[in-house]
């Protein structure tokens, strides 16, 4: 398993999973599978709505305990490219529970955090394993968001290793 990080304006993580490409595709596109692994280590995903087609919308709620109690963060976006088992590209922005965009500052993001970012997931089958390159444009490689992606992809690796493939 390899992690590589790109420029300061994007998180780029490359991983190899010991499962066929369709398993990783399902983990990204099936809402119930996505809820199993997305988010930092202590986060849960109570809501994941995904209309995985070009122009389709997505809405995800991530919850985590903080010293001041349970914190919910909503993210919405639109699918820009969908090539099954090969490529998934979607926009992402902080939203309310109805998918309406909110300023990043409302969730404690620093000044200058982009309102809308883009996530690109490229999958390639290699002799029974899957190479994945995930690029999140607009998130600095040294940010808490980058650390969150690393934790989430660790959870994804653990999930597929234990057989969560249906």
C-alpha positions as CSV (number, residue, x, y, z in Angstrom):
1,X,0.0,0.0,0.0
2,X,1.5,3.4,-1.0
3,X,0.5,6.9,-0.3
4,X,1.8,9.8,-2.3
5,X,0.8,13.4,-1.9
6,X,0.9,15.9,-4.7
7,X,1.1,19.7,-4.7
8,X,-0.1,21.9,-1.9
9,X,-3.3,22.5,-3.7
10,X,-4.4,18.9,-4.1
11,X,-4.3,15.7,-2.1
12,X,-3.1,12.8,-4.3
13,X,-3.2,9.3,-2.7
14,X,-2.3,6.2,-4.6
15,X,-3.2,2.8,-3.1
16,X,-3.2,-0.8,-4.3
17,X,-5.9,-3.1,-3.0
18,X,-5.8,-6.9,-3.1
19,X,-9.3,-7.1,-4.6
20,X,-10.8,-6.8,-8.1
21,X,-11.6,-3.4,-9.4
22,X,-15.3,-3.9,-9.2
23,X,-15.1,-4.2,-5.4
24,X,-13.4,-0.8,-5.1
25,X,-15.8,0.7,-7.5
26,X,-18.7,-0.5,-5.4
27,X,-17.1,0.9,-2.2
28,X,-17.1,4.3,-3.8
29,X,-20.5,4.2,-5.5
30,X,-22.9,2.1,-3.3
31,X,-24.1,4.3,-0.5
32,X,-24.2,1.5,2.1
33,X,-20.6,0.4,1.2
34,X,-19.4,4.0,1.2
35,X,-20.8,4.6,4.7
36,X,-18.6,1.7,5.9
37,X,-15.3,3.4,5.3
38,X,-15.6,7.1,4.5
39,X,-14.3,9.8,6.9
40,X,-11.5,10.0,9.5
41,X,-11.0,7.2,12.0
42,X,-13.6,8.3,14.6
43,X,-16.2,9.5,12.1
44,X,-19.4,7.8,11.1
45,X,-21.5,8.3,8.0
46,X,-25.2,8.2,8.9
47,X,-26.4,9.5,5.5
48,X,-25.0,8.8,2.0
49,X,-27.3,9.6,-0.9
50,X,-25.7,9.0,-4.3
51,X,-27.2,9.3,-7.8
52,X,-24.1,7.9,-9.6
53,X,-24.5,9.2,-13.1
54,X,-23.2,12.3,-14.9
55,X,-25.3,15.2,-13.5
56,X,-26.4,13.1,-10.6
57,X,-26.2,14.6,-7.1
58,X,-24.6,13.3,-3.9
59,X,-25.3,14.2,-0.3
60,X,-23.2,12.8,2.6
61,X,-23.3,13.5,6.4
62,X,-20.2,12.8,8.5
63,X,-20.5,12.8,12.3
64,X,-17.8,12.8,14.9
65,X,-17.6,13.4,18.7
66,X,-15.9,16.6,19.7
67,X,-15.3,18.0,23.2
68,X,-18.4,20.0,22.8
69,X,-20.6,17.1,21.6
70,X,-21.5,15.4,18.4
71,X,-20.6,17.4,15.3
72,X,-22.3,16.9,11.9
73,X,-20.8,18.0,8.6
74,X,-22.8,17.8,5.4
75,X,-21.2,17.6,2.0
76,X,-23.0,17.7,-1.4
77,X,-21.9,17.7,-5.0
78,X,-22.5,16.5,-8.5
79,X,-21.0,13.7,-10.6
80,X,-19.1,15.0,-13.5
81,X,-17.7,11.8,-15.0
82,X,-18.7,8.2,-14.4
83,X,-17.0,5.4,-16.2
84,X,-17.8,2.2,-14.3
85,X,-14.7,0.4,-12.8
86,X,-12.4,3.1,-14.2
87,X,-13.2,6.7,-13.4
88,X,-15.3,8.7,-10.9
89,X,-15.2,12.5,-10.8
90,X,-17.4,14.6,-8.6
91,X,-17.6,18.1,-7.1
92,X,-17.9,18.5,-3.4
93,X,-18.9,21.5,-1.2
94,X,-20.0,22.0,2.4
95,X,-23.8,22.1,2.6
96,X,-26.7,21.9,4.9
97,X,-28.8,18.7,5.3
98,X,-30.7,19.6,2.1
99,X,-27.6,20.0,-0.1
100,X,-27.7,23.8,-0.1
101,X,-24.1,25.2,-0.3
102,X,-22.7,26.9,2.8
103,X,-19.6,29.0,3.2
104,X,-16.6,26.8,4.3
105,X,-16.1,29.2,7.2
106,X,-19.4,28.0,8.7
107,X,-17.7,24.7,9.4
108,X,-14.5,26.2,10.8
109,X,-12.5,26.0,7.6
110,X,-9.7,28.5,7.2
111,X,-10.0,31.7,5.1
112,X,-9.4,30.9,1.5
113,X,-10.7,27.4,1.6
114,X,-12.4,26.8,-1.8
115,X,-16.2,26.7,-1.8
116,X,-16.2,23.8,-4.3
117,X,-13.5,21.1,-4.7
118,X,-13.2,18.2,-7.1
119,X,-12.6,14.5,-6.3
120,X,-11.2,12.3,-9.0
121,X,-10.9,8.5,-8.4
122,X,-9.0,6.5,-11.1
123,X,-9.1,2.7,-11.0
124,X,-6.9,0.3,-12.9
125,X,-7.0,-3.5,-12.7
126,X,-3.5,-5.1,-12.4
127,X,-3.3,-8.9,-12.2
128,X,-6.2,-9.3,-9.8
129,X,-5.4,-6.3,-7.7
130,X,-6.7,-2.7,-8.1
131,X,-4.5,0.4,-8.4
132,X,-6.4,3.5,-7.2
133,X,-5.4,7.1,-7.5
134,X,-7.6,9.5,-5.6
135,X,-7.0,13.2,-6.3
136,X,-8.9,15.9,-4.3
137,X,-8.2,19.2,-6.0
138,X,-8.6,22.3,-3.7
139,X,-7.5,20.6,-0.5
140,X,-3.9,21.3,0.5
141,X,-1.7,18.2,0.9
142,X,-0.7,19.3,4.4
143,X,-4.3,20.0,5.6
144,X,-6.6,18.2,8.1
145,X,-8.6,17.1,5.0
146,X,-5.5,15.3,3.6
147,X,-5.1,13.5,7.0
148,X,-8.8,12.6,6.9
149,X,-8.4,11.1,3.4
150,X,-5.5,9.0,4.6
151,X,-7.5,7.7,7.5
152,X,-10.6,7.0,5.3
153,X,-8.5,5.1,2.8
154,X,-7.0,3.1,5.6
155,X,-10.5,2.2,6.7
156,X,-11.4,1.3,3.1
157,X,-8.3,-1.0,2.9
158,X,-9.3,-2.7,6.2
159,X,-12.9,-3.2,4.9
160,X,-12.0,-4.9,1.7
161,X,-9.3,-7.0,3.4
162,X,-12.0,-8.4,5.8
163,X,-14.3,-9.3,2.9
164,X,-16.9,-6.4,2.8
165,X,-17.4,-7.1,-0.9
166,X,-21.1,-7.5,-1.4
